Amino acid sequence: MLSLTRISKSFGGLPVLQEVSLEIAAGEVHALMGENGAGKSTLMKVAAGLHAPDGGTMRLKGSAFAPDSPHAALLAGVAMIHQELMPIPDMTVGENVLLGIEPCGPLGMVDRAQVLERARTLLAELESDLSPDAPMRSLSVGQTQVVEIAKALGRNADVLLMDEPTAALSDHEATALFRAIGRLKARGVAVVYTTHKMDEVFRLADRITVLRDGRHVITSPSGELDQERLIAHMVGRPMSEIFPARGKVAPEVVLSVRNLSRKGAFHDVSFHIRKGEVLGLAGLMGAGRTEVASAVAGLTPADSGEMRLGDREFRPATPHEALAAGVAMVTEDRKGMGIIPVLPVRENMTLSALESMSPGGLINRTAESAAVQEGMRAFGVRASGPEQPVGQLSGGNQQKVLIARALLNRPEVVVLDEPTRGIDVGAKAEIYSLVRRLTDEGRAVLLVSSELPEVIALSHRLLVLRQGKVAAELDAATASQEEVLRHAMPL
């Protein structure tokens, strides 16, 4: 269905793809695997018409294929679901789903009744009850992902490129997507699937291709690989242990929270975090984890309750106030609330620390440059240099830039909301090591993660939320996934 031959691509002089070849058959799910920065997303963006290759050729259904835009690729039959969500927030769900293929009446006017009906049909294929009339701005990250998938399904493409499609989905939403993929296969659609969730790879893929450092490593039937060998191909070494041992916790309480509440989000939440401790917030989607974390960081303040940093009262009304007091947050929505893609690594990294680098109101470029160079070194940010636009970096490297930014003000408490969403096993291991380093430095960490093995392994204690309330507090060293889920499930 689609063949790519010796595709090469560089950004800012940094090679991202080096003569990569790939063939995708009709009715096949082909998993494209590799660490962040391996070139997976770039290869799919070349096929989707977002990037022109520097070298190499492509063929679609036997004919030459060289799209000069995503629109041209769509017309030819290639659609892509992007890792970074790209909704139009001031339009409705239905308008987003049918964007560019709106049904029109005899006078060329958009037939809004048909838009609603068609959007509802596509959402139903994903077993979603989202209203086509709902404004996009009101949706969660997971719901926005469902809309993006429905949009791609509506294109009736011959080739569907899926870049981390389940990164923000609930288990129910992901299962519905898997069933939809099965129906696409039966229709002869070729699916290229990129994910960092190993269970999905072996559940869905007919064949697996691994890229490493922009080069093709192996293509194999999925039945001939297991998880350990796949990871070894991806990272170039065996990876028997990715979670670091837990550090020691000091007796000193850094952050205490009592009876925190916000109407419609969470109620009567109390906890404390000690110096050098990771407190994990576990629970199902919609349980209030992100909302509690956002209240602590001043992003969406609580209505009532008490917080203290050490012996000081702490009630931030904005993230700026929280940061000034000693609490920094890395949000789950990396694109929408984290990076500014068009700005360089330098400006993204120093964005929240400019006051300390601006005596007299002017930025001290020497101090800024020194801070950025140290941040890139300390956090292992892989980029061509501080001036490379951060939007050109892999998801894992963007995440490292955000963590480096959060730490420039030397906070006492670091709030990490889904810090490994959409990044590969190698990059995850690096983030895990960074979390351990934070606690070794005596910082307190509030961690939100939907991946139970991750939140259990990284945390010292777990606070399980259920429907906005604390359902249990567990010792992470002895907790099991089954126990956490038992407390998390609605009554």
KANOR-V230922 format. One record per residue. N is the residue number from 0. RES is the residue in three letters. SS is DSSP state (helix for helix, strand for strand, loop for the rest). NEAR is the number of other C-alpha atoms within 8 Angstrom. Layout:
n:N res:RES ss:SS near:NEAR
n:N res:RES ss:SS near:NEAR
//
This chain:
n:0 res:MET ss:loop near:12
n:1 res:LEU ss:strand near:12
n:2 res:SER ss:strand near:11
n:3 res:LEU ss:strand near:13
n:4 res:THR ss:strand near:11
n:5 res:ARG ss:strand near:11
n:6 res:ILE ss:strand near:16
n:7 res:SER ss:strand near:14
n:8 res:LYS ss:strand near:11
n:9 res:SER ss:strand near:10
n:10 res:PHE ss:strand near:8
n:11 res:GLY ss:loop near:6
n:12 res:GLY ss:loop near:6
n:13 res:LEU ss:strand near:8
n:14 res:PRO ss:strand near:10
n:15 res:VAL ss:strand near:14
n:16 res:LEU ss:strand near:15
n:17 res:GLN ss:strand near:11
n:18 res:GLU ss:strand near:11
n:19 res:VAL ss:strand near:13
n:20 res:SER ss:strand near:10
n:21 res:LEU ss:strand near:7
n:22 res:GLU ss:strand near:8
n:23 res:ILE ss:strand near:12
n:24 res:ALA ss:loop near:8
n:25 res:ALA ss:loop near:9
n:26 res:GLY ss:loop near:12
n:27 res:GLU ss:loop near:14
n:28 res:VAL ss:strand near:13
n:29 res:HIS ss:strand near:14
n:30 res:ALA ss:strand near:14
n:31 res:LEU ss:strand near:13
n:32 res:MET ss:strand near:13
n:33 res:GLY ss:loop near:13
n:34 res:GLU ss:loop near:14
n:35 res:ASN ss:loop near:14
n:36 res:GLY ss:loop near:13
n:37 res:ALA ss:loop near:12
n:38 res:GLY ss:loop near:15
n:39 res:LYS ss:helix near:13
n:40 res:SER ss:helix near:7
n:41 res:THR ss:helix near:10
n:42 res:LEU ss:helix near:10
n:43 res:MET ss:helix near:10
n:44 res:LYS ss:helix near:10
n:45 res:VAL ss:helix near:11
n:46 res:ALA ss:helix near:12
n:47 res:ALA ss:loop near:16
n:48 res:GLY ss:loop near:15
n:49 res:LEU ss:loop near:10
n:50 res:HIS ss:loop near:10
n:51 res:ALA ss:loop near:8
n:52 res:PRO ss:loop near:9
n:53 res:ASP ss:loop near:8
n:54 res:GLY ss:strand near:9
n:55 res:GLY ss:strand near:11
n:56 res:THR ss:strand near:11
n:57 res:MET ss:strand near:12
n:58 res:ARG ss:strand near:12
n:59 res:LEU ss:strand near:10
n:60 res:LYS ss:loop near:6
n:61 res:GLY ss:loop near:7
n:62 res:SER ss:strand near:6
n:63 res:ALA ss:strand near:8
n:64 res:PHE ss:loop near:8
n:65 res:ALA ss:loop near:8
n:66 res:PRO ss:loop near:11
n:67 res:ASP ss:loop near:9
n:68 res:SER ss:loop near:10
n:69 res:PRO ss:helix near:10
n:70 res:HIS ss:helix near:7
n:71 res:ALA ss:helix near:10
n:72 res:ALA ss:helix near:15
n:73 res:LEU ss:helix near:12
n:74 res:LEU ss:helix near:7
n:75 res:ALA ss:helix near:6
n:76 res:GLY ss:loop near:11
n:77 res:VAL ss:strand near:14
n:78 res:ALA ss:strand near:13
n:79 res:MET ss:strand near:11
n:80 res:ILE ss:strand near:12
n:81 res:HIS ss:loop near:10
n:82 res:GLN ss:loop near:10
n:83 res:GLU ss:loop near:5
n:84 res:LEU ss:loop near:9
n:85 res:MET ss:loop near:6
n:86 res:PRO ss:loop near:8
n:87 res:ILE ss:loop near:7
n:88 res:PRO ss:loop near:8
n:89 res:ASP ss:loop near:7
n:90 res:MET ss:loop near:9
n:91 res:THR ss:strand near:12
n:92 res:VAL ss:helix near:14
n:93 res:GLY ss:helix near:14
n:94 res:GLU ss:helix near:11
n:95 res:ASN ss:helix near:14
n:96 res:VAL ss:helix near:13
n:97 res:LEU ss:loop near:13
n:98 res:LEU ss:loop near:8
n:99 res:GLY ss:loop near:4
n:100 res:ILE ss:loop near:6
n:101 res:GLU ss:loop near:10
n:102 res:PRO ss:loop near:9
n:103 res:CYS ss:strand near:9
n:104 res:GLY ss:loop near:8
n:105 res:PRO ss:loop near:5
n:106 res:LEU ss:loop near:5
n:107 res:GLY ss:loop near:6
n:108 res:MET ss:loop near:7
n:109 res:VAL ss:strand near:9
n:110 res:ASP ss:loop near:10
n:111 res:ARG ss:helix near:7
n:112 res:ALA ss:helix near:6
n:113 res:GLN ss:helix near:8
n:114 res:VAL ss:helix near:14
n:115 res:LEU ss:helix near:11
n:116 res:GLU ss:helix near:8
n:117 res:ARG ss:helix near:9
n:118 res:ALA ss:helix near:14
n:119 res:ARG ss:helix near:11
n:120 res:THR ss:helix near:8
n:121 res:LEU ss:helix near:12
n:122 res:LEU ss:helix near:14
n:123 res:ALA ss:helix near:9
n:124 res:GLU ss:helix near:9
n:125 res:LEU ss:loop near:12
n:126 res:GLU ss:loop near:8
n:127 res:SER ss:loop near:9
n:128 res:ASP ss:loop near:6
n:129 res:LEU ss:loop near:7
n:130 res:SER ss:loop near:8
n:131 res:PRO ss:loop near:11
n:132 res:ASP ss:loop near:8
n:133 res:ALA ss:loop near:10
n:134 res:PRO ss:strand near:11
n:135 res:MET ss:helix near:14
n:136 res:ARG ss:helix near:6
n:137 res:SER ss:helix near:6
n:138 res:LEU ss:loop near:9
n:139 res:SER ss:loop near:6
n:140 res:VAL ss:helix near:8
n:141 res:GLY ss:helix near:10
n:142 res:GLN ss:helix near:10
n:143 res:THR ss:helix near:12
n:144 res:GLN ss:helix near:13
n:145 res:VAL ss:helix near:13
n:146 res:VAL ss:helix near:12
n:147 res:GLU ss:helix near:14
n:148 res:ILE ss:helix near:10
n:149 res:ALA ss:helix near:13
n:150 res:LYS ss:helix near:13
n:151 res:ALA ss:helix near:14
n:152 res:LEU ss:helix near:9
n:153 res:GLY ss:loop near:9
n:154 res:ARG ss:loop near:10
n:155 res:ASN ss:loop near:7
n:156 res:ALA ss:loop near:12
n:157 res:ASP ss:loop near:10
n:158 res:VAL ss:strand near:13
n:159 res:LEU ss:strand near:14
n:160 res:LEU ss:strand near:13
n:161 res:MET ss:strand near:13
n:162 res:ASP ss:strand near:12
n:163 res:GLU ss:loop near:12
n:164 res:PRO ss:loop near:14
n:165 res:THR ss:loop near:9
n:166 res:ALA ss:loop near:9
n:167 res:ALA ss:loop near:9
n:168 res:LEU ss:loop near:13
n:169 res:SER ss:loop near:9
n:170 res:ASP ss:helix near:6
n:171 res:HIS ss:helix near:7
n:172 res:GLU ss:helix near:12
n:173 res:ALA ss:helix near:10
n:174 res:THR ss:helix near:8
n:175 res:ALA ss:helix near:11
n:176 res:LEU ss:helix near:9
n:177 res:PHE ss:helix near:9
n:178 res:ARG ss:helix near:8
n:179 res:ALA ss:helix near:10
n:180 res:ILE ss:helix near:9
n:181 res:GLY ss:helix near:8
n:182 res:ARG ss:helix near:8
n:183 res:LEU ss:helix near:11
n:184 res:LYS ss:helix near:14
n:185 res:ALA ss:helix near:8
n:186 res:ARG ss:loop near:7
n:187 res:GLY ss:loop near:10
n:188 res:VAL ss:loop near:14
n:189 res:ALA ss:strand near:17
n:190 res:VAL ss:strand near:15
n:191 res:VAL ss:strand near:13
n:192 res:TYR ss:strand near:13
n:193 res:THR ss:strand near:12
n:194 res:THR ss:loop near:17
n:195 res:HIS ss:loop near:10
n:196 res:LYS ss:loop near:6
n:197 res:MET ss:helix near:8
n:198 res:ASP ss:helix near:6
n:199 res:GLU ss:helix near:9
n:200 res:VAL ss:helix near:10
n:201 res:PHE ss:helix near:9
n:202 res:ARG ss:helix near:6
n:203 res:LEU ss:helix near:8
n:204 res:ALA ss:loop near:14
n:205 res:ASP ss:loop near:11
n:206 res:ARG ss:strand near:12
n:207 res:ILE ss:strand near:14
n:208 res:THR ss:strand near:13
n:209 res:VAL ss:strand near:13
n:210 res:LEU ss:strand near:17
n:211 res:ARG ss:strand near:14
n:212 res:ASP ss:loop near:9
n:213 res:GLY ss:loop near:13
n:214 res:ARG ss:strand near:12
n:215 res:HIS ss:strand near:10
n:216 res:VAL ss:strand near:9
n:217 res:ILE ss:strand near:9
n:218 res:THR ss:strand near:8
n:219 res:SER ss:strand near:9
n:220 res:PRO ss:strand near:9
n:221 res:SER ss:helix near:11
n:222 res:GLY ss:helix near:7
n:223 res:GLU ss:helix near:6
n:224 res:LEU ss:loop near:9
n:225 res:ASP ss:loop near:8
n:226 res:GLN ss:helix near:7
n:227 res:GLU ss:helix near:9
n:228 res:ARG ss:helix near:9
n:229 res:LEU ss:helix near:9
n:230 res:ILE ss:helix near:13
n:231 res:ALA ss:helix near:11
n:232 res:HIS ss:helix near:11
n:233 res:MET ss:helix near:12
n:234 res:VAL ss:helix near:12
n:235 res:GLY ss:loop near:8
n:236 res:ARG ss:loop near:7
n:237 res:PRO ss:loop near:9
n:238 res:MET ss:loop near:9
n:239 res:SER ss:loop near:5
n:240 res:GLU ss:loop near:5
n:241 res:ILE ss:loop near:7
n:242 res:PHE ss:loop near:9
n:243 res:PRO ss:loop near:9
n:244 res:ALA ss:loop near:4
n:245 res:ARG ss:loop near:8
n:246 res:GLY ss:loop near:9
n:247 res:LYS ss:loop near:7
n:248 res:VAL ss:loop near:8
n:249 res:ALA ss:loop near:9
n:250 res:PRO ss:loop near:6
n:251 res:GLU ss:loop near:6
n:252 res:VAL ss:strand near:10
n:253 res:VAL ss:strand near:13
n:254 res:LEU ss:strand near:13
n:255 res:SER ss:strand near:13
n:256 res:VAL ss:strand near:13
n:257 res:ARG ss:strand near:11
n:258 res:ASN ss:strand near:11
n:259 res:LEU ss:strand near:16
n:260 res:SER ss:strand near:13
n:261 res:ARG ss:strand near:11
n:262 res:LYS ss:loop near:7
n:263 res:GLY ss:loop near:4
n:264 res:ALA ss:loop near:9
n:265 res:PHE ss:strand near:16
n:266 res:HIS ss:strand near:11
n:267 res:ASP ss:strand near:11
n:268 res:VAL ss:strand near:12
n:269 res:SER ss:strand near:10
n:270 res:PHE ss:strand near:7
n:271 res:HIS ss:strand near:9
n:272 res:ILE ss:strand near:14
n:273 res:ARG ss:strand near:13
n:274 res:LYS ss:loop near:14
n:275 res:GLY ss:loop near:16
n:276 res:GLU ss:loop near:17
n:277 res:VAL ss:strand near:14
n:278 res:LEU ss:strand near:13
n:279 res:GLY ss:strand near:16
n:280 res:LEU ss:strand near:14
n:281 res:ALA ss:strand near:16
n:282 res:GLY ss:loop near:13
n:283 res:LEU ss:loop near:10
n:284 res:MET ss:loop near:8
n:285 res:GLY ss:loop near:7
n:286 res:ALA ss:loop near:12
n:287 res:GLY ss:loop near:14
n:288 res:ARG ss:helix near:14
n:289 res:THR ss:helix near:8
n:290 res:GLU ss:helix near:10
n:291 res:VAL ss:helix near:9
n:292 res:ALA ss:helix near:12
n:293 res:SER ss:helix near:11
n:294 res:ALA ss:helix near:11
n:295 res:VAL ss:helix near:11
n:296 res:ALA ss:loop near:16
n:297 res:GLY ss:loop near:15
n:298 res:LEU ss:loop near:10
n:299 res:THR ss:loop near:10
n:300 res:PRO ss:loop near:12
n:301 res:ALA ss:loop near:9
n:302 res:ASP ss:loop near:8
n:303 res:SER ss:strand near:8
n:304 res:GLY ss:strand near:11
n:305 res:GLU ss:strand near:11
n:306 res:MET ss:strand near:12
n:307 res:ARG ss:strand near:12
n:308 res:LEU ss:strand near:10
n:309 res:GLY ss:loop near:8
n:310 res:ASP ss:loop near:5
n:311 res:ARG ss:strand near:6
n:312 res:GLU ss:strand near:8
n:313 res:PHE ss:loop near:9
n:314 res:ARG ss:loop near:9
n:315 res:PRO ss:loop near:11
n:316 res:ALA ss:loop near:10
n:317 res:THR ss:loop near:11
n:318 res:PRO ss:helix near:11
n:319 res:HIS ss:helix near:7
n:320 res:GLU ss:helix near:10
n:321 res:ALA ss:helix near:16
n:322 res:LEU ss:helix near:12
n:323 res:ALA ss:helix near:7
n:324 res:ALA ss:helix near:8
n:325 res:GLY ss:loop near:11
n:326 res:VAL ss:strand near:14
n:327 res:ALA ss:strand near:14
n:328 res:MET ss:strand near:10
n:329 res:VAL ss:strand near:13
n:330 res:THR ss:loop near:11
n:331 res:GLU ss:loop near:9
n:332 res:ASP ss:loop near:8
n:333 res:ARG ss:helix near:10
n:334 res:LYS ss:helix near:10
n:335 res:GLY ss:helix near:6
n:336 res:MET ss:helix near:7
n:337 res:GLY ss:loop near:10
n:338 res:ILE ss:loop near:12
n:339 res:ILE ss:loop near:9
n:340 res:PRO ss:loop near:10
n:341 res:VAL ss:loop near:7
n:342 res:LEU ss:loop near:11
n:343 res:PRO ss:strand near:12
n:344 res:VAL ss:helix near:13
n:345 res:ARG ss:helix near:12
n:346 res:GLU ss:helix near:8
n:347 res:ASN ss:helix near:14
n:348 res:MET ss:helix near:12
n:349 res:THR ss:helix near:13
n:350 res:LEU ss:helix near:8
n:351 res:SER ss:helix near:10
n:352 res:ALA ss:helix near:10
n:353 res:LEU ss:loop near:9
n:354 res:GLU ss:helix near:8
n:355 res:SER ss:helix near:6
n:356 res:MET ss:helix near:11
n:357 res:SER ss:loop near:10
n:358 res:PRO ss:helix near:9
n:359 res:GLY ss:helix near:4
n:360 res:GLY ss:helix near:6
n:361 res:LEU ss:loop near:6
n:362 res:ILE ss:loop near:9
n:363 res:ASN ss:loop near:9
n:364 res:ARG ss:helix near:7
n:365 res:THR ss:helix near:6
n:366 res:ALA ss:helix near:8
n:367 res:GLU ss:helix near:12
n:368 res:SER ss:helix near:9
n:369 res:ALA ss:helix near:8
n:370 res:ALA ss:helix near:10
n:371 res:VAL ss:helix near:12
n:372 res:GLN ss:helix near:9
n:373 res:GLU ss:helix near:8
n:374 res:GLY ss:helix near:11
n:375 res:MET ss:helix near:12
n:376 res:ARG ss:helix near:8
n:377 res:ALA ss:helix near:6
n:378 res:PHE ss:helix near:10
n:379 res:GLY ss:loop near:7
n:380 res:VAL ss:loop near:10
n:381 res:ARG ss:loop near:7
n:382 res:ALA ss:loop near:8
n:383 res:SER ss:loop near:9
n:384 res:GLY ss:loop near:6
n:385 res:PRO ss:loop near:10
n:386 res:GLU ss:loop near:8
n:387 res:GLN ss:loop near:11
n:388 res:PRO ss:strand near:11
n:389 res:VAL ss:helix near:14
n:390 res:GLY ss:helix near:11
n:391 res:GLN ss:helix near:8
n:392 res:LEU ss:loop near:11
n:393 res:SER ss:loop near:9
n:394 res:GLY ss:helix near:10
n:395 res:GLY ss:helix near:14
n:396 res:ASN ss:helix near:12
n:397 res:GLN ss:helix near:13
n:398 res:GLN ss:helix near:11
n:399 res:LYS ss:helix near:12
n:400 res:VAL ss:helix near:15
n:401 res:LEU ss:helix near:13
n:402 res:ILE ss:helix near:9
n:403 res:ALA ss:helix near:12
n:404 res:ARG ss:helix near:14
n:405 res:ALA ss:helix near:14
n:406 res:LEU ss:helix near:9
n:407 res:LEU ss:loop near:11
n:408 res:ASN ss:loop near:10
n:409 res:ARG ss:loop near:7
n:410 res:PRO ss:loop near:14
n:411 res:GLU ss:loop near:10
n:412 res:VAL ss:strand near:13
n:413 res:VAL ss:strand near:14
n:414 res:VAL ss:strand near:13
n:415 res:LEU ss:strand near:13
n:416 res:ASP ss:strand near:13
n:417 res:GLU ss:loop near:11
n:418 res:PRO ss:loop near:12
n:419 res:THR ss:loop near:9
n:420 res:ARG ss:loop near:8
n:421 res:GLY ss:loop near:11
n:422 res:ILE ss:loop near:12
n:423 res:ASP ss:loop near:12
n:424 res:VAL ss:helix near:9
n:425 res:GLY ss:helix near:9
n:426 res:ALA ss:helix near:11
n:427 res:LYS ss:helix near:11
n:428 res:ALA ss:helix near:10
n:429 res:GLU ss:helix near:8
n:430 res:ILE ss:helix near:11
n:431 res:TYR ss:helix near:12
n:432 res:SER ss:helix near:10
n:433 res:LEU ss:helix near:9
n:434 res:VAL ss:helix near:10
n:435 res:ARG ss:helix near:11
n:436 res:ARG ss:helix near:8
n:437 res:LEU ss:helix near:12
n:438 res:THR ss:helix near:15
n:439 res:ASP ss:helix near:10
n:440 res:GLU ss:loop near:7
n:441 res:GLY ss:loop near:11
n:442 res:ARG ss:loop near:14
n:443 res:ALA ss:strand near:17
n:444 res:VAL ss:strand near:16
n:445 res:LEU ss:strand near:14
n:446 res:LEU ss:strand near:14
n:447 res:VAL ss:strand near:15
n:448 res:SER ss:loop near:13
n:449 res:SER ss:loop near:10
n:450 res:GLU ss:loop near:6
n:451 res:LEU ss:helix near:9
n:452 res:PRO ss:helix near:7
n:453 res:GLU ss:helix near:8
n:454 res:VAL ss:helix near:16
n:455 res:ILE ss:helix near:15
n:456 res:ALA ss:helix near:9
n:457 res:LEU ss:helix near:13
n:458 res:SER ss:loop near:14
n:459 res:HIS ss:loop near:13
n:460 res:ARG ss:strand near:12
n:461 res:LEU ss:strand near:16
n:462 res:LEU ss:strand near:13
n:463 res:VAL ss:strand near:15
n:464 res:LEU ss:strand near:18
n:465 res:ARG ss:strand near:15
n:466 res:GLN ss:loop near:9
n:467 res:GLY ss:loop near:12
n:468 res:LYS ss:strand near:12
n:469 res:VAL ss:strand near:12
n:470 res:ALA ss:strand near:10
n:471 res:ALA ss:strand near:9
n:472 res:GLU ss:strand near:9
n:473 res:LEU ss:strand near:9
n:474 res:ASP ss:strand near:9
n:475 res:ALA ss:loop near:11
n:476 res:ALA ss:loop near:8
n:477 res:THR ss:loop near:5
n:478 res:ALA ss:loop near:10
n:479 res:SER ss:loop near:7
n:480 res:GLN ss:helix near:9
n:481 res:GLU ss:helix near:6
n:482 res:GLU ss:helix near:8
n:483 res:VAL ss:helix near:12
n:484 res:LEU ss:helix near:9
n:485 res:ARG ss:helix near:7
n:486 res:HIS ss:helix near:11
n:487 res:ALA ss:helix near:13
n:488 res:MET ss:loop near:8
n:489 res:PRO ss:loop near:5
n:490 res:LEU ss:loop near:2
//
